[in-house]
Amino acid sequence: MLKSALLHPEITRALAAAGHGSQVLIADGNYPASTGAAPNASRVYLNLMPGLINATDALRAVASAIPIEAAHVMQPADGSEPPIFQEFRQLLPSGMALQPLERFAFYAAASQPSVCLVIATGEQRIYANILLTIGVVPPL
């Protein structure tokens, strides 16, 4: 029995096997999770139905389990900022900046071998994709 907020066994396994510099993709319901990410990455499908589970729910759970060093987001072509970016900031470590990437640059980043886990969500908001870089756990 676990005491942490994250209980999903496949996600916990993938995070436990990851290390500093590994990356986790939390993808919205429109993201091509089966083809738009590193082939070696574990995939967890939480997209039960539209709207369930959403990207911020997944981020909240993952952020409770790992140190986050960086966060990249998919920037709309017009340069605007989707409202979900503010929600992401609230769930990330204080003061962490979101690093925007153009859509195809984001796909390229998510396809790198450093991506160890893809979490497909039922998120309906567009541009609700976030690529997290795992940081370091300081010594006790």
N, C-alpha and C positions, 0 to 999 in steps of 0.2 A: 504494500500500500504506500502510495506516495503522498507527501505533504505539500508538494508544490502546486501551483496553479495549473501547470501543464500536465495533463494525465494521458494524452493520446500516445499509445505505445509505439507506433511507427515514427511519429515525430520525435519523441523522446529518444528512440534508438538512433535515428539519423543525427540528431544534435549531439548525442553522446559520442558518436563516432567522428564528429567533425573536430576541427581545431582552429587555431588562430588563423585568420585570413580566409577560411571557408565562407561560402556565401549561401544564403537562404532566400529563395524567391517566393514571395506571397503574391499570388496572381488573382486578378479579378475574373469574373465569369466570361469575359470575352477573350482572355489571353489563351494562345495556343499551347497549353501546358504540355501536351504530348509531343509537340514538335519544336516549340520555341524555347527550349532550355537544354542544358547540357545532357547528353544521352546517358552519362554515368550517374546523374542525380536520382536520388530516391524521389518518388512521386506519391503524394498523399492527396486524395480527392475528397475534399470536404464540401463539394458543391452538390449538396443534397437536393436543393431546388433553388430557383432564383431568389436571392436575398438571404439565403441560409447556406452556409456560415458566411459572414461578411469579412472583408479584408481587415478591418480594425479589430474584430474579435480574434482573428488569427494572429495579428501583430501583438495584441495585448498578451496572449498566451505565450508566444515565442519570446517576447521581450522579458517575460518573467523568468525565463529559463537560461538565457545567454547574455553575455556582455555584448553590446552592439558598438562597433567601432565606426561604421559608416552606413549611410542609407542613400541609395540611388532611387530615383523615381522616373517614370516615363512622362516627359514634358509634351503637352499638346503642341502641334505644329505652329499655332498662332502665338505661342509663348505665354499664354494665360496660365493661371494657376488654379487647378481644380480645388473645390472646397475640401476634399478629403485630405489634401496635403496638410492643412492645419490640424486635422485630427491625427495624422501620422506624427506630427511634431509633438503633440501632447503625450503620445505614447512612447516616444523615444527619450533617451537620456537628455536631461536639461541642457539647452544650448546647442544641441546637435543640429547642424544644417542639413537640409535635404539637398542632394546633389542631382540636379536634373540632367537627364539624357534624352536626346531626340529619340523618337520611336525606334528606328532601326538600330541606333547605337545601343539602346536598351536591350533589344533582342540579341544583339551581338554579345553584350556583357552577360546576359542570362544564359548564353550558350557556352560560356567558358568552363573548363574542367573544374574550376574552383567552386562552382555551384553544386552543393552536395544534397540540397533538398528543394523540391518544388511543392508548394502547398496551393492547390487549386481551390478557390473559394467560389461561392455563389454570389459574390459581390456584383451588384448591378450598376454601380456608379462607374463611369468610364475613367480611364487613366488611374485606376486604383491598384496599381502594381507597385511593389516596393522590393528592392533587392538589398538585403542586409548583409553586411560584412561582420563576421564574428570577431570580437576583440579578445583580450587576454583576461583570464581570471587571476587576480593578484594572489600571491602566496598568503597563507593564513598567518 
